[in-house]
């Protein structure tokens, strides 16, 4: 230790989205090599694990001046940051450094744990849980009551995609995600007396993970696929085995918009290699059916095509209105 050295301050940050005690090796090295370890929050979730590992932690909230003095003589002080990141302390150190009157210790920001991709989803689950309990409106909602919002949010997402608005796309994806988390939170409560088995957002995520892995044997298994067509073939084959359907029309929701419904049925028939003549009849419905089937055959989404034409019609109306 160099008595003339101004020492070293290590600001140790952790993520509340990672289990306490799971710290990086450089963080443990810094903690074990420190002359003092300080933490302003006596309830910090890391403290029990640090003390269990033999690290002495003083519950203290030093000022910047106190911290500089504690480092004098070449000492190393580790500050376990609170959730706010110690802005008062860092601002004070910045002012001292800017004054030019103090020999400052080396200052190191050391992330002890990192958020993994998707970590903010944990925040969403926690926020939704609190809203479900404490919000007078949200606490009364049911799956059926929220159904209309799921449809609305899906349409708004499609509109954002077609408009090419990235900011709107991000927001609408969040709104759709909210619907998923909201429904999953309601489902946690279940109602066994009505035959409703409880499940959670983890069950939802686990189910789709299993499905994705099973339907991508060319990624997670021994199958091979080099073209999108081969991927689709794998998907349809594994899906058919899973669902054990007796008709290609099973699983096609009849409540979807008419053009989309017609195109989906045409796609199922074409994929199955079925030559099915269109039903004959009079009226606009049969004409629209023929157009939807034709669009699907040509690789055109009839719903998207009609929306694009409708937007052009809207613009023409606005021009006419002056």
Secondary structure, 3 states (H helix, E strand, C coil): CCCCCCCEEEEEECCCCCCCCCCCHHHHHHHHHCCEEEECCCCCCCHHHHHHCCCCCEECCCCHHHHHHHHCCCCEEEEECCCCCCHHHHHHHHHHHHHCCCCCCEEEEEECCCCCCCCHHHHHHHHHHHHHHHCCCHHHCCHHHHHHHHHHHHHHHHHHHHHCCHHHHHHHHHHHHHHHHHHHHHHHHCEHHHCECCCCHHHHHHHHHHHHHHCCHHHHCCCCCCCHHHHHHHHHHHHHHHHCCCCCCCCCCCCCCHHHHHHHHHHHHHHCCCCCCCCCCCCHHHHHHHHHHHHHHCCCCHHHHHHHHHHHHHHHHHHHHC
